[in-house]
Amino acid sequence: PLYLAILLLETAILYLALGTRSPLATSWGLFLRAGLLLWAITFVFDALTAHYGATTLFSLPRRWPMIGGRITLEAAVFGATSGLALATLLLVFATFNALVDHHRLLRLVPPSLYQVGLVISIAITFVPHTTASLKDIREAQAVRGHRFRGLRDLLPLFMPLVTSGLERAIQLAEAMEARGIGRAAPPTQASSRLHKLALSAATLVCCIGLFGYSYSTMGRWPMLGLIASGLALLFLTLHRMGRGASRTRYRRELWRRCDTIVAVASGAALAAFLTLLALSPEALAYPVYPRVTWPPFEPLVGLALLPLVVPAFASGHRLTRNLP
């Protein structure tokens, strides 16, 4: 939980330093409230339903279904830690939405993964765009004198929200069709069959590796090698499938010094945690059962998190969106 607190603090610093001017910055508050609600639900649910641990806070009548029995400190701490992890994950994605220009990011996706990147870009911007539309509709309804007093008053808000979402989807589809996104030369029957077979084999190898990593007694390294082989086959197949797609660029992105700084800092943090997970995964664990203790803190792990805040100081104008 101490590492999660550091990551949460760094996320807030990044948002306050770079993301407040973003058009999608209003969704950050929604994600914050959703994270707090999710934390509260997880905390209460685990505290009331997990009757394990050595430190008893109080007891509820055992005849009560599910929640009856001992309420322990260990269950409450476990629920609070799990809720903190979920809330941190939500805020990280909210900050990512506020900081990153998804159109520029999509242009950097390799041709072989362009369709996957497009789907991911649309998915991660759905909630921020819906939040912005909701704010505009509420302001328009307020100007017309409409006041929201209960559930019955939500219909004038819900219908325009659905309509605007459908209109946005149709406009996106028309723009993609006009620009010829995803157009490629039709593959031959033999190559299409080979690609399908390779994708199926890569997926099967990855699934076997994940299953073996979780349940096999052969060791982790053979299973990690199997997973890496499946991923390599998957990306190689996608690369060959994407070679037939043609793309044109109106303006190429320039790689500047601040981009190098951010990339090196992020890569260093990622490499440090991957090494830690491979060599000593228990360093990131916090076992609260059977008796809760103070959460461990390794200074080296804390230092490995510090590079993630580098974008706040590298170059702010390169990371925020291009505003009119």
TAJOPE-V307703 format. One line per field, one symbol per residue. phi: phi as a letter, one per 30 degrees, with the letter a starting at -180 (. if undefined). burial: + if it has 9 or more other ideal C-beta (glycine too) atoms within 8 Angstrom, else -. Layout:
phi = ???
burial = ???
This chain:
phi = .ddddddddddddddddbcdcddcdddddddddddddddddddddddccccbkccddabceddddicdkdccdddddddddddddddddddddddeddccdddddddddeedcdddddddddddcdddddddddddddddddddjdbccaddddddcddddddddddddddddddddddididaddddddddddddddddddddddddddddddbdcdjddddddddddddddddddddddddddcbcbdbddcccddddddddddddddddddddddcbdddcdbdccdbdbdddbcedddddddedceedcdadddcdddcd
burial = +-++++++-++++++-+++--+-+++++-+++-+++-+++++++++++++--+-++---+-------+--++++++++++++++++++-++++++++++--+-+++--+-++++-+++--++-++-+++++++++-++-+++-----+----+--++--++--++--+---+---+-------+--+----+--+--++-++++++-++++++--+-----++++++-+++-++++++++++--+------------+++++--++-++--++--+------++---+------------++-++-++++++-+-+-+++----
